[in-house]
Amino acid sequence: MLYDANTKNMRRNSTGPTLKEVALAAGVSIPAASKVLHGRGSSIRVSEVKAAEIREAAKRLKYTPNALARSLRSSRSNTIGLVFEHFGHIAAGPQYYVQLLDGIASELFKFHYRLTILPEVPHHQVASVLNNGTLDGIIWCKLPADPQLLKELEDCPLPIIALNTPPASETDLCFFSCDNEGGMKLAVDHLAALGHRRILFAMELGETETPDAQARLSGMRQAMEMRQLEFGDEDIVCWSFSADEFPAWFASKPPHTAVIAWNEGIAGSIISAARSSGITIPKQLSVIGFDSTPYCDSMMPRLTAVRQPISEMAHAATRHLLNILSEAESVGNSVKFTCSLDVRDSTSPPFSA
């Protein structure tokens, strides 16, 4: 279905009722109301009963589509916005950002779209910030699980795709994510099979509330419980990106024989900190990361990591957004990608086994 910022602005400035008000009165989504009243969105299905209710609501509210706004439907900026509020450490070595941008840009540029990166968006002023006529659609990476924000995004007339974000039950937005919980199970199962019983989970300062970090922590809890292995708050740490806290932690003689880091960046920093401290990986501590880009092969030892198909997810999410803009797809389709485990050199049986 095709959304147009200019059309929305025209309606907002008019004195009559808006399409949103009609949809609300009829108890349907804005796209469904648009399908019935404007004939837009060939892939959207609306029952005859609902269609009648929508027309009745429009008649009761005296809704009249703005003719000028309809004429502006085809107006496009050919620009897609990428909202990424935790964008950093791009040149640090891990290739998550590189693969994500490659997946998005390779699809957009093929169809002559531009990409604008938005580092932050006021969560309770989404419509006014995004719907200003400069963007045709939004890819929001690591969308926060904020009910008010999700409601704002549902009401925004621009099509919005949530990338690297587990689906939220309270919204009809479209989500593209990996199976974080499944990936964590693969990591825990691998370490358990090697004989590890106490496993640390390492999170990152400033990233603990991101949806994929929370999903991986949840997956860690589930996987440890399934294995009947001990796991509590004392088995979770939150370190800086450079893992400066690692040497002091290891010197405290913790019971853990392995650590799973929430991403490959922290895992790589742990390996580097261990090497600087004379700690042998994996003999003294096994380490697993998450992402598994070519960065993992550059570590010494090479980093075992859960692989999420970053570029493929980004490519698919972008393709879906472009299909929405061309009316080839409806909005409400969420996709979860399977993870795998790339076993390299940073894991082995515990030294005491």
C-alpha positions in Angstrom: 0.0 0.0 0.0 1.3 3.5 -0.8 1.5 6.1 1.9 2.3 9.7 1.1 3.5 12.3 3.5 2.1 15.2 1.5 -1.3 13.6 1.5 -1.3 13.3 5.2 -0.2 16.9 5.7 -3.0 18.1 3.4 -5.5 16.3 5.5 -4.1 17.4 8.8 -4.3 21.1 7.7 -7.9 20.7 6.5 -10.9 21.5 8.6 -12.8 18.2 7.9 -12.3 14.8 9.5 -9.3 12.8 8.7 -8.9 9.2 7.3 -7.5 8.2 10.7 -10.7 9.4 12.4 -12.8 7.4 10.0 -10.7 4.3 10.6 -11.1 4.8 14.4 -14.8 5.3 14.1 -15.2 2.1 12.1 -12.8 0.1 14.3 -10.4 -0.7 11.4 -6.8 0.2 10.5 -6.0 3.2 8.4 -4.9 1.0 5.4 -8.2 -0.8 5.5 -10.1 2.5 5.4 -7.9 3.8 2.6 -8.6 0.6 0.6 -12.3 1.1 0.8 -12.5 4.9 0.4 -9.6 5.4 -1.9 -9.1 2.1 -3.7 -5.5 1.9 -2.5 -3.6 -1.2 -1.5 -4.5 -4.1 -3.9 -3.1 -6.7 -1.4 -5.3 -5.6 1.5 -8.5 -7.6 2.1 -11.5 -6.0 3.7 -14.8 -8.0 4.1 -18.0 -6.6 2.8 -19.3 -6.1 6.3 -16.3 -4.0 7.3 -16.4 -2.1 4.0 -20.0 -1.1 4.7 -19.0 0.0 8.3 -16.2 2.1 6.9 -18.5 3.8 4.3 -21.1 4.4 7.0 -18.5 6.0 9.3 -17.2 8.2 6.5 -20.8 9.3 5.7 -21.6 9.9 9.4 -18.4 12.0 9.8 -18.9 13.7 6.5 -15.5 12.7 5.4 -14.5 14.0 2.0 -11.1 13.0 0.5 -9.1 16.0 -0.5 -8.8 16.1 -4.3 -5.5 17.9 -4.3 -4.1 15.4 -1.8 -5.1 12.6 -4.0 -3.3 14.2 -6.9 -0.1 14.2 -4.8 -0.1 10.5 -4.1 2.6 9.7 -6.6 4.9 12.4 -5.1 8.0 10.7 -3.9 11.3 11.8 -2.3 13.0 8.5 -3.2 14.6 8.6 0.2 14.4 6.0 2.9 15.2 6.8 6.5 17.2 4.4 8.7 16.6 5.1 12.4 19.5 3.7 14.4 19.7 5.1 17.9 22.7 2.9 19.1 25.0 3.6 16.1 28.7 3.4 17.2 32.0 1.5 17.1 31.7 1.4 13.3 35.4 1.2 12.7 36.2 -0.9 15.8 36.4 -4.2 13.9 33.0 -6.0 14.3 31.2 -5.9 11.0 27.5 -5.9 12.2 27.0 -2.3 11.0 28.8 -2.9 7.7 26.7 -5.9 6.8 23.5 -4.2 7.9 24.2 -1.1 5.7 25.3 -3.3 2.8 22.1 -5.3 2.9 20.0 -2.1 3.0 22.0 0.0 0.5 22.4 -2.8 -2.1 18.7 -3.0 -2.4 17.8 0.7 -2.2 20.5 1.8 -4.6 19.4 -0.7 -7.2 16.1 1.1 -7.4 17.7 4.6 -7.2 16.6 5.3 -3.6 18.7 7.4 -1.3 19.4 6.5 2.4 19.3 8.9 5.2 20.5 7.8 8.7 18.7 9.3 11.6 20.6 8.9 14.9 17.7 9.7 17.1 14.0 10.5 16.9 11.9 12.0 19.8 9.8 9.0 20.7 6.6 10.9 21.4 6.9 13.2 18.4 7.4 10.6 15.7 4.8 11.8 13.2 6.0 15.4 13.2 9.6 14.4 12.8 9.3 11.6 10.2 6.3 12.7 8.3 7.7 16.0 6.8 7.7 15.0 3.2 11.4 14.2 3.0 11.1 10.4 3.4 9.0 7.7 1.7 9.4 5.1 4.4 11.4 4.1 7.5 13.6 1.2 8.5 13.9 1.4 12.3 16.7 -0.8 13.6 16.4 -2.1 17.2 13.0 -0.5 17.8 12.5 0.0 21.5 9.7 -2.0 23.2 7.9 1.2 24.2 4.0 0.9 24.0 3.5 4.6 23.5 6.2 4.7 20.7 4.6 1.7 19.0 1.3 3.4 19.1 2.8 6.6 17.6 4.4 4.5 14.8 1.1 2.7 14.0 -0.5 6.1 13.6 2.3 7.5 11.4 1.2 7.4 7.7 4.7 6.4 6.5 5.3 2.6 6.1 7.7 1.5 8.9 9.7 -1.7 9.1 11.3 -2.7 12.4 14.7 -4.4 11.8 16.7 -6.5 14.3 13.7 -6.3 16.6 11.7 -9.2 17.9 7.9 -8.8 17.1 5.8 -7.0 19.7 2.4 -8.5 20.4 0.7 -5.1 21.0 1.3 -3.8 17.5 0.6 -4.5 13.8 4.0 -3.2 12.7 6.2 -5.4 10.5 9.3 -6.9 12.1 12.3 -8.6 10.6 14.5 -10.3 13.2 16.6 -13.4 13.9 15.7 -16.1 16.3 17.7 -14.7 19.2 16.4 -17.3 21.7 17.2 -20.1 19.3 20.7 -18.8 18.8 21.3 -18.6 22.5 20.2 -22.2 22.8 22.7 -23.3 20.2 25.5 -21.5 22.2 24.5 -23.0 25.6 24.0 -26.5 24.1 27.5 -26.3 22.6 29.1 -25.3 25.8 27.1 -27.8 27.9 28.1 -30.6 25.5 31.8 -29.6 26.1 31.2 -30.0 29.9 30.7 -26.4 31.0 28.2 -25.9 33.8 28.6 -22.2 35.0 28.4 -19.8 32.1 28.6 -16.0 32.3 26.5 -13.7 30.1 28.2 -10.5 29.1 26.1 -7.5 28.2 27.3 -4.0 27.2 26.9 -0.6 28.8 24.3 1.5 27.0 22.9 -1.6 25.1 21.2 -3.5 27.9 17.7 -2.3 27.0 17.9 -2.9 23.2 15.4 -5.4 22.1 17.9 -8.0 20.7 20.0 -7.8 23.9 17.0 -8.4 26.0 15.9 -11.3 23.7 19.3 -12.9 24.0 19.3 -12.6 27.8 15.9 -14.2 27.9 17.1 -16.9 25.5 20.1 -17.5 27.8 17.8 -18.0 30.8 15.6 -20.4 28.9 18.4 -22.4 27.6 20.1 -22.7 31.0 16.9 -23.7 32.6 16.2 -26.4 29.9 19.7 -27.8 30.7 19.0 -27.5 34.4 22.1 -25.4 34.8 22.4 -22.7 37.4 21.9 -19.1 36.1 21.0 -16.0 38.1 21.8 -12.4 38.4 25.3 -13.2 39.6 25.9 -14.8 36.2 25.2 -11.6 34.3 27.7 -8.7 33.9 27.5 -5.4 32.1 30.9 -4.3 30.8 32.2 -1.4 28.6 32.7 -2.1 24.9 36.4 -2.6 25.5 35.7 -5.0 28.3 38.1 -3.2 30.6 36.4 -4.9 33.6 37.4 -8.4 32.4 40.8 -8.7 34.1 39.5 -7.8 37.5 36.5 -10.2 37.1 38.8 -13.1 36.1 41.2 -12.3 38.9 38.3 -12.7 41.4 38.3 -16.4 40.6 34.7 -16.7 39.5 33.1 -20.2 39.1 32.4 -19.7 35.4 34.4 -21.6 32.8 32.8 -20.0 29.8 31.2 -16.7 28.8 28.7 -15.9 26.1 28.8 -12.3 25.0 25.7 -10.6 23.7 27.5 -9.7 20.4 30.8 -10.3 18.7 32.3 -6.9 19.7 32.2 -7.6 23.4 33.4 -11.2 22.8 36.3 -9.9 20.8 37.2 -7.4 23.5 37.2 -10.2 26.1 39.6 -12.2 24.0 41.9 -9.1 23.6 41.7 -8.3 27.3 42.5 -12.0 28.2 45.5 -12.0 25.9 46.8 -8.8 27.4 46.4 -10.3 30.9 48.1 -13.6 30.0 44.9 -15.6 30.2 44.7 -18.4 27.6 41.5 -18.7 25.6 40.0 -21.3 25.4 42.1 -23.3 27.9 41.2 -21.1 30.9 37.9 -19.7 29.6 35.8 -20.5 26.6 34.2 -17.5 24.8 31.2 -17.3 22.4 30.0 -14.2 20.6 26.9 -13.3 18.6 26.7 -12.1 14.9 29.6 -14.2 13.4 30.8 -11.8 10.7 34.3 -12.2 9.2 35.6 -10.3 12.2 35.4 -13.5 14.2 38.1 -15.1 11.9 40.4 -12.2 12.6 40.6 -12.9 16.3 43.3 -15.0 18.0 41.9 -17.5 18.7 39.2 -17.4 16.1 35.9 -16.6 17.8 33.1 -19.2 18.0 29.9 -17.3 17.4 26.1 -17.5 16.8 25.5 -16.4 13.2 22.6 -14.2 12.5 22.1 -13.5 8.7 22.5 -9.7 9.1 22.8 -8.7 5.5 20.1 -11.1 4.4 17.7 -9.7 7.0 18.5 -6.1 6.1 18.0 -6.9 2.4 14.7 -8.7 3.0 13.4 -5.9 5.2 14.3 -3.3 2.6 12.8 -5.3 -0.2 9.6 -5.6 1.8 9.5 -1.8 2.3 9.9 -1.1 -1.4 7.2 -3.6 -2.1 4.9 -1.8 0.2 5.7 1.5 -1.6 4.9 -0.1 -4.9 1.7 -1.7 -3.5 3.0 -5.2 -4.1 2.9 -6.1 -0.4 0.7 -5.2 2.6 2.3 -4.0 5.9 1.6 -6.7 8.4 4.1 -9.4 7.6 6.8 -10.2 10.2 9.7 -12.5 9.5 12.1 -14.4 11.8 15.4 -15.7 10.5 17.0 -18.9 11.8 20.4 -18.6 13.5 23.3 -21.1 13.3 26.5 -21.7 15.3 29.9 -21.2 13.7 32.3 -23.2 15.9 35.9 -21.9 15.7 38.8 -22.0 18.2 37.6 -20.0 21.2 35.7 -22.9 22.9 36.9 -26.2 24.3 36.2 -28.4 27.3 36.8 -26.7 30.7 40.4 -27.0 31.9 39.3 -28.8 35.1 37.2 -31.4 33.2 
